[in-house]
Amino acid sequence: MSKLNEDLIYEILSAVEEIPYGCVATYGQIARLIGRDNNSRLVGKVLSMSEYYGEYPCHRVVNHQGRTAPGWYEQPQLLKQEGVTFKKENYVDMKKHQWDC
């Protein structure tokens, strides 16, 4: 991937920062919020390197089925600490917790 524009990175991270405590959003939702409907993978890429830009609640972003990020073993625990419930292992109950933005 070519070098990402810092303005775009901060636009994505600012949208993620708006996700309320105890809620989750999908990569696609974040992409739509910033006017890039077809760029959910870009959102995922930016979130994977968010630690270089500050502290953001990236654990509140899941895929469209509610699945947490593979290999990020802390994510489900962080969500559970916020009261987020799961339908099955690593799958958030989206009906209860998806952010209505």
C-alpha positions in Angstrom: 0.0 0.0 0.0 1.3 3.5 -0.8 1.9 6.0 1.9 -1.4 7.0 3.5 -2.3 10.6 3.8 -2.1 11.7 7.4 -5.3 13.7 7.1 -7.1 10.6 6.0 -5.6 8.6 8.9 -6.8 11.2 11.5 -10.2 11.4 9.8 -10.6 7.6 10.3 -9.3 7.7 13.9 -11.6 10.7 14.7 -14.6 8.7 13.5 -13.5 5.7 15.7 -13.1 8.1 18.6 -16.9 8.8 18.3 -18.0 5.2 18.9 -19.7 5.3 22.3 -18.6 3.2 25.3 -20.3 -0.2 25.1 -21.0 0.0 21.4 -19.2 -1.3 18.3 -19.0 -0.2 14.7 -18.0 -2.1 11.6 -15.1 -1.2 9.3 -17.7 -0.4 6.7 -19.6 2.0 9.0 -16.4 3.9 9.6 -15.7 4.0 5.9 -19.2 5.4 5.2 -18.8 8.0 7.9 -15.8 9.5 6.2 -17.3 9.3 2.7 -15.3 6.3 1.5 -18.0 3.7 1.3 -15.9 1.1 -0.5 -12.8 1.4 1.7 -13.4 -0.8 4.7 -10.1 -2.5 4.2 -8.4 0.8 4.3 -10.0 1.5 7.7 -8.7 -1.9 8.9 -5.2 -1.0 7.7 -5.2 2.4 9.5 -6.5 0.8 12.7 -3.8 -1.8 12.6 -1.2 1.0 12.9 -3.2 3.4 15.2 -0.8 3.0 18.1 1.6 5.3 16.2 -1.0 8.2 16.3 -2.2 8.1 19.9 -4.8 6.2 21.9 -8.1 5.4 20.2 -10.8 2.9 21.0 -10.0 0.7 18.0 -11.2 -2.3 20.0 -14.8 -1.1 19.3 -14.4 -1.9 15.5 -15.4 -5.3 14.3 -16.3 -6.8 10.9 -19.8 -6.7 9.5 -20.7 -10.0 11.2 -19.5 -8.8 14.6 -16.3 -10.8 14.6 -13.3 -9.4 16.5 -9.9 -9.1 14.8 -8.1 -12.5 14.4 -5.0 -12.6 16.5 -5.9 -9.6 18.7 -6.6 -11.6 21.8 -7.2 -8.6 24.1 -10.1 -7.2 21.9 -12.9 -9.4 23.2 -11.8 -8.8 26.8 -11.7 -5.0 26.3 -15.2 -5.2 24.9 -16.5 -7.3 27.7 -15.1 -4.8 30.2 -17.5 -2.3 28.5 -20.5 -4.6 28.9 -20.5 -5.8 25.3 -22.0 -9.3 25.0 -21.2 -12.0 22.5 -23.5 -14.3 20.6 -20.7 -16.9 20.3 -16.9 -16.8 20.8 -15.4 -13.7 19.2 -18.7 -12.6 17.7 -20.3 -9.5 19.2 -24.1 -9.4 19.5 -24.6 -6.8 16.9 -28.3 -6.4 17.5 -27.6 -5.2 21.0 -24.3 -3.3 20.6 -23.9 -1.9 17.0 -23.6 1.9 17.1 -26.5 3.6 15.4 -24.7 6.4 13.7 
